[in-house]
């Protein structure tokens, strides 16, 4: 009994010491901050305003789930040294520490030299593409306009996206995704990029497969969709997943040969320049790595094709109106499926981007297909 009491006393003493150390460290930091604020009254006002209201704090990714940091182009060797010294005095990680952390998380050598939120910039402008047109569903729009129109669609449907997927496919989309994962060959410790991953169905599964030594990046061009996916995966305890806003056409946040596996599920048909996206996917994939594209395709039986058309252009907009209060967005989604390349055409596009040993697997009689390709 006495030994047990002694152990309890020791535990309580250790806890008290840790608490007191934390309080002392906090007081020391606060004193340094106050001293810094007193140097310039204008700075004091700004900083107090920033930290006086919690609602004004920037919304960021939880600790340990960030892959990117902003880059300050104004930094020079001299100013960086001063910044590092200040950070060291306040026990704030310097850029070198951030770079090491980023390297540990992603296997990449250095931080991206930009703020990742800027990567959703449209690569198509009147200067780059002039009046060149592309399709937005059955409509013709200027290339520079499509990205914003697609963004409006997915911002509108983000909150109801998972429910609508279950309703529209009668839950079969889960089997399609499970089959895609079975073709991935993913192993523990690997790095996976789920492009246009939205609410994170595939990323969640890959998080389990790669384990604690692996890494999964869930990327999407749409902030509303990515927010839903981030909340969902964090709640599921997926602590090896990072969340990055990225344009599939450029994949600018990611270095060459960064990932063992790339997936894009029901996202390629919404990309303005699919050929550019496939080339970017090839760029960031490691040699020997594979790409999997899960996408709606062309039914291989004509009777089924006609029935599918009838369902798509009547039931889908109606369900969109009743469930998501947005019939127009689901009309576009139905049209975008019809405008997407068929199985053989997409396979040829993958080969033109450099992928080898390309094949595809029809699911549900070709309503959906999984395309697979490898990097040499």
C-alpha positions in Angstrom: 0.0 0.0 0.0 2.8 2.4 0.9 4.6 1.7 -2.4 1.4 2.4 -4.3 1.0 5.7 -2.4 4.6 6.6 -3.2 4.0 5.9 -6.9 0.9 8.1 -6.9 2.8 10.9 -5.2 5.5 10.7 -7.8 3.0 10.8 -10.6 1.2 13.8 -9.1 4.6 15.5 -8.5 5.6 14.9 -12.2 2.3 16.2 -13.4 2.5 19.3 -11.3 6.1 20.0 -12.5 4.9 19.7 -16.2 2.1 22.1 -15.6 4.3 24.6 -13.8 6.9 24.3 -16.6 4.2 25.0 -19.2 2.9 28.0 -17.2 6.5 29.4 -16.9 7.1 29.0 -20.6 3.8 30.7 -21.4 4.6 33.6 -19.1 8.1 34.0 -20.6 6.7 34.0 -24.2 3.9 36.5 -23.2 6.5 38.8 -21.7 8.6 38.8 -24.9 5.5 39.5 -27.0 4.5 42.4 -24.8 8.0 43.8 -25.0 8.0 43.6 -28.8 4.6 45.2 -28.9 5.7 48.2 -26.8 8.3 49.1 -29.4 5.7 50.4 -31.9 2.3 51.6 -30.9 0.9 51.1 -34.4 2.0 47.5 -34.4 0.5 47.0 -31.0 -2.9 48.1 -32.2 -2.8 45.8 -35.2 -1.7 42.8 -33.3 -4.1 43.2 -30.5 -6.9 43.5 -33.1 -5.7 40.3 -34.7 -5.6 38.2 -31.6 -8.4 39.8 -29.6 -11.2 38.1 -31.6 -10.9 34.4 -32.2 -13.3 34.5 -35.2 -10.7 36.6 -37.1 -8.0 34.0 -36.8 -7.2 32.3 -40.2 -8.7 28.9 -40.6 -5.8 26.4 -41.1 -5.1 22.7 -41.3 -4.7 21.0 -37.9 -1.1 20.6 -36.6 0.6 17.7 -38.4 -1.7 17.8 -41.4 -0.1 20.6 -43.3 2.1 20.0 -46.4 2.7 23.6 -47.5 3.8 26.9 -46.1 3.4 30.4 -47.6 6.5 31.7 -49.3 7.6 35.3 -48.8 9.3 36.5 -52.0 10.7 39.6 -50.2 13.0 37.5 -48.0 16.7 37.9 -48.6 19.6 36.3 -46.9 20.0 39.1 -44.4 16.3 39.4 -43.5 16.0 35.6 -43.3 18.9 35.5 -40.8 17.2 38.2 -38.6 13.9 36.3 -38.8 15.6 33.1 -37.8 17.2 34.8 -34.8 13.9 36.3 -33.7 12.1 33.0 -34.1 14.8 31.2 -32.2 14.4 33.6 -29.3 10.6 33.0 -29.2 11.0 29.3 -29.7 9.2 29.5 -33.1 10.3 27.0 -35.8 12.4 28.7 -38.5 12.1 28.1 -42.2 14.8 25.4 -42.1 12.8 23.6 -39.5 9.7 24.0 -41.5 11.5 22.6 -44.6 12.7 19.6 -42.6 9.1 19.0 -41.3 7.8 19.2 -44.9 10.4 16.8 -46.1 9.6 14.4 -43.3 5.9 14.5 -44.2 6.1 14.3 -48.0 9.6 13.1 -48.9 10.0 16.3 -51.0 13.3 18.2 -50.7 12.0 21.8 -50.0 9.0 23.9 -49.4 6.9 25.1 -52.4 7.9 28.6 -53.3 4.3 30.0 -53.1 1.2 29.9 -51.1 -0.8 26.8 -52.1 -4.1 28.6 -52.0 -2.9 30.6 -55.0 -2.6 27.4 -57.1 -6.3 27.5 -57.9 -5.5 30.3 -60.3 -7.0 29.7 -63.7 -4.3 28.8 -66.3 -6.7 29.7 -69.0 -7.1 33.5 -69.6 -8.0 35.6 -72.6 -4.3 36.2 -73.0 -3.4 32.5 -73.2 -6.4 31.1 -75.0 -8.1 34.1 -76.7 -11.6 33.3 -77.6 -11.0 29.5 -77.8 -14.0 27.6 -76.6 -14.6 24.3 -74.8 -17.7 22.5 -73.5 -19.4 23.1 -70.2 -21.9 20.2 -70.4 -23.7 20.7 -73.7 -22.9 24.4 -73.8 -20.0 26.1 -75.4 -18.0 28.5 -73.2 -14.7 30.3 -73.4 -11.9 28.2 -71.9 -11.1 31.1 -69.5 -14.7 30.8 -68.1 -15.1 27.1 -67.5 -13.1 26.8 -64.3 -15.3 29.3 -62.5 -18.5 27.7 -63.8 -17.4 24.3 -62.6 -16.4 25.8 -59.2 -19.9 27.2 -58.9 -21.4 23.8 -59.4 -19.3 22.0 -56.8 -19.5 24.8 -54.3 -23.3 24.5 -54.6 -23.4 20.7 -54.1 -20.5 20.2 -51.6 -22.7 19.7 -48.5 -25.0 17.2 -50.2 -22.4 15.6 -52.4 -22.1 12.3 -50.5 -25.9 11.9 -50.1 -26.5 12.5 -53.7 -23.8 10.0 -54.7 -25.6 7.3 -52.8 -29.0 8.3 -54.2 -27.8 8.6 -57.8 -25.9 5.4 -57.9 -28.1 3.4 -55.5 -24.9 3.0 -53.4 -23.0 1.3 -56.2 -20.3 4.0 -56.3 -18.9 2.4 -53.2 -18.3 -0.8 -55.1 -16.7 1.1 -58.0 -14.3 2.8 -55.6 -13.6 -0.5 -53.8 -12.6 -2.1 -57.1 -10.4 0.9 -57.9 -8.6 0.4 -54.7 -8.1 -3.3 -55.4 -6.2 -2.2 -58.6 -4.0 0.3 -56.9 -1.3 -2.1 -55.6 -0.8 0.4 -52.7 1.6 -0.7 -50.0 2.5 0.4 -46.5 4.9 3.4 -46.5 4.0 4.7 -49.9 2.9 8.2 -50.9 -0.5 8.6 -52.6 -2.1 11.7 -54.3 -5.8 11.7 -54.7 -6.6 14.4 -57.2 -10.0 16.1 -57.2 -10.6 13.9 -54.2 -13.4 16.0 -52.8 -15.0 14.4 -49.7 -12.2 11.9 -49.4 -13.7 8.4 -50.0 -10.5 7.1 -51.7 -8.1 9.1 -49.4 -9.7 7.6 -46.3 -9.1 4.0 -47.6 -5.6 4.8 -48.7 -4.8 6.3 -45.3 -5.3 2.9 -43.8 -3.4 1.1 -46.5 -0.2 3.2 -46.3 0.0 3.2 -42.5 1.8 5.5 -40.2 5.0 5.6 -42.4 3.0 6.4 -45.5 1.4 9.7 -46.6 -1.8 10.5 -48.5 -2.5 13.9 -50.0 -6.1 14.8 -50.7 -6.2 17.6 -53.3 -9.0 19.4 -54.9 -9.4 22.7 -56.8 -12.6 23.5 -54.9 -12.2 24.8 -51.4 -15.8 23.9 -50.3 -15.3 20.3 -51.3 -11.9 20.1 -49.7 -13.3 21.5 -46.5 -15.9 18.8 -46.4 -13.3 16.1 -47.0 -10.9 17.5 -44.4 -13.6 17.6 -41.7 -14.6 14.1 -42.5 -11.1 12.5 -42.5 -10.0 14.4 -39.4 -13.1 13.1 -37.6 -12.2 9.6 -38.8 -8.8 9.9 -37.2 -6.8 9.9 -40.5 -3.7 11.7 -39.2 -1.5 10.8 -42.1 -3.5 12.8 -44.7 -2.7 16.3 -45.9 -5.1 18.6 -47.7 -3.9 20.8 -50.5 -5.8 23.1 -52.9 -4.4 22.2 -56.4 -5.3 22.5 -60.0 -5.2 19.2 -61.7 -3.9 20.8 -64.9 -0.7 21.9 -63.2 -0.4 20.1 -59.9 1.9 23.0 -59.0 2.4 22.3 -55.3 4.0 19.0 -56.0 7.5 18.2 -57.2 8.5 15.8 -60.0 8.4 12.1 -59.1 6.8 12.7 -55.7 4.1 9.9 -55.5 3.9 6.2 -55.9 0.2 6.3 -56.8 -2.2 8.8 -58.3 -5.9 8.5 -58.4 -8.7 10.8 -59.7 -12.3 9.7 -59.1 -15.1 11.3 -61.1 -13.1 14.5 -61.5 -11.3 14.3 -64.9 -14.4 15.1 -66.9 -14.6 18.5 -65.2 -11.0 19.6 -66.1 -10.7 22.2 -68.9 -7.6 20.7 -70.5 -7.5 17.0 -69.8 -4.3 16.4 -71.8 -2.5 19.0 -69.7 -3.8 17.3 -66.6 -2.5 13.9 -67.7 0.9 15.3 -68.5 1.0 16.8 -65.0 0.0 13.5 -63.4 2.8 11.8 -65.3 5.3 14.5 -64.1 4.6 14.0 -60.3 4.5 10.2 -60.5 7.6 8.2 -59.6 9.0 5.8 -62.1 7.1 2.6 -61.9 4.2 4.3 -60.2 0.6 4.0 -61.5 -2.3 6.2 -62.3 -5.9 5.2 -61.8 -8.8 7.1 -63.3 -12.3 6.2 -62.1 -14.8 8.0 -64.3 -18.2 7.7 -66.0 -17.8 6.3 -69.5 -19.9 4.9 -72.4 -22.2 1.9 -71.8 -21.3 -1.0 -74.0 -25.0 -2.1 -74.6 -27.2 0.1 -76.6 -30.4 -0.7 -74.8 -28.7 0.1 -71.5 -27.3 3.3 -73.0 -30.9 4.6 -73.8 -32.2 3.7 -70.4 -29.2 5.4 -68.8 -29.8 8.6 -70.8 -33.5 8.6 -69.7 -32.5 8.2 -66.1 -29.7 10.8 -66.2 -31.7 13.6 -67.8 -34.9 13.1 -65.8 -34.1 11.5 -62.4 -30.8 13.3 -61.7 -32.0 16.9 -62.0 -35.2 16.0 -60.1 -33.2 14.5 -57.2 -30.8 17.5 -57.3 -33.8 19.8 -57.0 -35.4 17.8 -54.1 -32.3 17.0 -52.1 -29.7 19.7 -52.9 -32.2 22.4 -54.1 -30.1 22.6 -57.3 -31.4 21.0 -60.4 -29.2 23.0 -62.8 -25.9 21.6 -61.3 -27.0 18.0 -61.7 -28.2 18.8 -65.3 -24.6 19.9 -65.9 -23.2 16.8 -64.3 -25.3 14.6 -66.5 -24.3 16.5 -69.6 -20.6 16.4 -68.6 -20.7 12.6 -68.5 -21.9 12.5 -72.1 -19.1 14.9 -73.2 -16.4 12.8 -71.6 -14.1 10.8 -73.9 -15.1 7.1 -74.3 -12.9 4.3 -73.0 -10.6 3.9 -76.0 -10.2 7.6 -76.5 -9.1 8.2 -72.9 -6.7 5.2 -73.1 -5.1 6.8 -76.1 -4.8 10.2 -74.3 -3.0 8.5 -71.4 -0.6 6.9 -73.8 0.1 10.2 -75.5 0.9 11.7 -72.1 3.6 9.0 -71.7 1.9 6.3 -69.7 2.6 2.7 -70.6 0.8 -0.6 -70.2 -2.5 1.3 -70.2 -5.8 -0.6 -69.9 -9.3 -0.1 -68.7 -11.9 -2.1 -66.9 -15.6 -1.6 -67.6 -17.9 -1.6 -64.5 -21.7 -1.9 -64.6 -21.6 -2.6 -68.3 -19.4 0.5 -69.1 -21.4 3.1 -67.2 -18.2 3.5 -65.3 -14.6 2.5 -66.3 -11.4 2.4 -64.4 -8.4 3.3 -66.5 -4.9 2.3 -65.4 -1.5 3.4 -66.7 2.1 3.2 -65.5 5.1 5.6 -65.6 8.3 4.1 -67.2 
